[in-house]
Amino acid sequence: MLDVLVIGGGPAGVVAAMRAGDLGARTALVTKGEFGGMAANDGPVPVRTLAHAARLIRDARQLGRYGIRVGEPLLDYSQLLERVREVVDDVRAHSAFRSQTNSAGVQVHEDAGVAQFVDPHTIVTESGLTLQSDKIILCTGGTSRKLSVPGAELTATHSDAWGLSSVPQSIIVIGGGATGAQVASVFNAFGAQIQLFQSGPRILPTEDEDVSAAVAAAFRESGIEVREDFGSIESFEKTASGISMHFSKNGERESAEATLAVVAIGWVANTSGLDLAKAGVEINARGFIGVDEFLKTSAPNILAGGDVTGRLMLVPQAIQDGFVAATNAVRGSEMKVLDQPAPIGSFTDPEYAQVGLTETKAREKHEVATACVDFKSTTRTIIDGRTTGFCKLVVDRTTRKILGCHVVGERAVEITQVAAVAMAGQMRVDELAQVPLSFPTYAGVLGRVAAMVARQLNLDLDWQGHRV
Ligand SMILES: Cc1cc2nc3c(=O)[nH]c(=O)nc-3n(C[C@H](O)[C@H](O)[C@H](O)COP(=O)(O)OP(=O)(O)OC[C@H]3O[C@@H](n4cnc5c(N)ncnc54)[C@H](O)[C@@H]3O)c2cc1C
């Protein structure tokens, strides 16, 4: 009998197993496929590699502006996919988690197939393993939500898109959230004709309104057809050249055609095959495993963490969940999941990122001051020829604390990391404005926008207004 059994080898599961092992528990990790989960094999690592290639093509086109003469960049997609595989293997082989998991004494069972409960303490796997444990931690992640209209089986997911052997001539992307926007942006850069369909009034609906508008405008300018509020899908049909999507709005029917249709309409918990009823684990109204603040499920000996719980579905949160769930599995409920500022970003072109509250959300509860600096007026972006975008700061007028930061453009994701650190450290906006951030840098843009807010609030800064 084990002390702790972790199911799922993504970031949540790996950290949970490592932590349980470090705390002296007899621990095993069992996972369907390879170590690393979606993060290493299907999510951020492959996507970031493809996005990097898209960025290189864009940068190559800019070389002429700097007096460097080269021809028009040509993409060899199969060679790029080779590079993606190389990167994924490299990341997996050099993962510090791998060696730490081994040194924590965790038994790792990879490629075990789907694990299924026999009772609350026992699982069997497709590969024929039977494991029994006092505590079990579920970290089985999420999977793409499917459409349920006729012909939906003809559509692809983001994973199928990364697995294509050549760049399709055209793609219909359904869903204008983070994943859909990345598929659209990357394949647009690779030369596919993209139509991006969003059922709601704006793409990137969880971002600040200004961010959605700026990214939609930049996408349109780069040739992506962005269809917001397009109505509802009725069916898909196979055509000679690919697929056709039939949809309607207010009784008016329309069709769109493309070589491929990629559906990116959100996530569901990856619980199929687990037979949760045998373990007494309940699913919440959103279809994810319900957990309390200690990550305990409805079954007394079972905890869960990461995407399978359906909260912020990101690697840093999965890692934190794994740590908390394992600590509580071994020591009893003593650690809560922290509610910290969580920066979120996406590697589209242009990039976008956020931390904290959107301006609209902030105004619901705070007296707010905001400032926005346009990338057309910041030195580093001008130097680099990357003047699309902005950095916006949302601040509480009374406390002067930073409530949110929203960025579109080059290095948006990196800029918000600095804002997140300032927010986690409870800095006031005038304190941030006085940190002598290096010039000319992208992070320095944040200092400038902080100085703009401080000025609005009549806060006395030594070098207020002198930032560039
Ligand atoms: C296209 C894309 C881009 C992304 N980009 C980012 C990004 O830039 N930054 C970021 O932070 N996050 C990103 N994410 C999200 C990130 O990948 C996830 O939040 C993270 O992987 C969640 O970790 P996890 O451990 O909860 O689950 P996963 O990584 O999904 O791991 C779950 C593991 O459990 C296994 N499993 C499932 N069911 C069973 C079973 N019954 N038995 C045994 N094993 C099972 C699975 O095979 C898998 O290995 C992206 C995701 C996608 C799809």
The ligand as a Gaussian input file, in Angstrom:
#p B3LYP/6-31G(d) Opt

LIG

0 1
 C       -2.464000      25.256000     -26.990000
 C       -2.176000      25.488000     -25.539000
 C       -1.310000      26.484000     -25.151000
 C       -1.063000      26.709000     -23.813000
 N       -0.206000      27.712000     -23.469000
 C        0.063000      27.925000     -22.172000
 C        1.003000      28.926000     -21.798000
 O        1.564000      29.625000     -22.649000
 N        1.279000      29.091000     -20.474000
 C        0.673000      28.322000     -19.511000
 O        0.965000      28.515000     -18.324000
 N       -0.214000      27.371000     -19.835000
 C       -0.544000      27.143000     -21.137000
 N       -1.430000      26.169000     -21.473000
 C       -2.131000      25.427000     -20.400000
 C       -1.243000      24.351000     -19.758000
 O       -0.745000      23.469000     -20.734000
 C       -2.066000      23.605000     -18.701000
 O       -2.632000      24.531000     -17.807000
 C       -1.219000      22.625000     -17.910000
 O       -0.611000      21.688000     -18.758000
 C       -2.091000      21.922000     -16.869000
 O       -1.332000      20.987000     -16.163000
 P       -2.019000      19.713000     -15.502000
 O       -0.926000      18.980000     -14.804000
 O       -3.208000      20.111000     -14.736000
 O       -2.579000      18.826000     -16.714000
 P       -1.895000      18.242000     -18.059000
 O       -0.651000      18.968000     -18.419000
 O       -3.015000      18.213000     -19.024000
 O       -1.503000      16.774000     -17.635000
 C       -2.473000      15.800000     -17.353000
 C       -1.854000      14.425000     -17.553000
 O       -2.755000      13.428000     -17.075000
 C       -2.790000      12.329000     -17.988000
 N       -4.078000      11.632000     -17.811000
 C       -5.317000      12.075000     -18.126000
 N       -6.253000      11.163000     -17.773000
 C       -5.582000      10.134000     -17.220000
 C       -5.996000       8.892000     -16.651000
 N       -7.269000       8.534000     -16.538000
 N       -5.031000       8.061000     -16.204000
 C       -3.707000       8.393000     -16.266000
 N       -3.284000       9.561000     -16.783000
 C       -4.200000      10.421000     -17.242000
 C       -2.649000      13.013000     -19.336000
 O       -2.209000      12.102000     -20.326000
 C       -1.597000      14.084000     -19.019000
 O       -0.297000      13.577000     -19.135000
 C       -1.700000      25.909000     -22.819000
 C       -2.547000      24.878000     -23.207000
 C       -2.786000      24.666000     -24.558000
 C       -3.692000      23.556000     -24.976000

